[in-house]
């Protein structure tokens, strides 16, 4: 009867809510929790920023595809990556135009210039993606470290109290498992977001590359009008 009645008394001083588990956690476990929470917030900020920028890039890619389809070699309404690609092509036509140059050489030269600009524009969206990949792979192990540390404290409490009742180890185990949960909360969205953003960025790059190839072919076929537009 004494053991049974002591269980509620032992757990009465421990609040098993999420906030209570955090406040009552060991300093090291608490530090792990704070790190995971901060990492999760940063990851969500990166995801929102990339979603906005990637949406803008997709619109610009559609604009460039429309320009290529319309064969409008001197479009003045372009913006963003589309404007940068067209500007690179115009620079090639203005600065390095040569009447003796054949169509194949001109197409290769302008396409290379446009691809270089495209690659530079796409690289602007890459910062932050390695962070998502790192968090997705490392956060569960950071949470597991907090779990192991919390369980070690629970066993230490057993040794010090000479009491194997669940009320002695429950608070420490709950805190430890909370650290694991936070690690998963940080890791799972980061992995999903990284895969989605990296895939979408690759697809937009492929669309732009295909449009650039078609556009450089049109430039070579319409050499005279292109050189006039580039001046």
HELIX and SHEET records of a PDB file:
HELIX    1   1 UNK A    2  UNK A   12  1                                  11    
HELIX    2   2 UNK A   18  UNK A   23  1                                   6    
HELIX    3   3 UNK A   27  UNK A   70  1                                  44    
HELIX    4   4 UNK A   80  UNK A   95  1                                  16    
HELIX    5   5 UNK A  103  UNK A  123  1                                  21    
HELIX    6   6 UNK A  129  UNK A  161  1                                  33    
HELIX    7   7 UNK A  166  UNK A  221  1                                  56    
HELIX    8   8 UNK A  223  UNK A  230  1                                   8    
END                                                                             
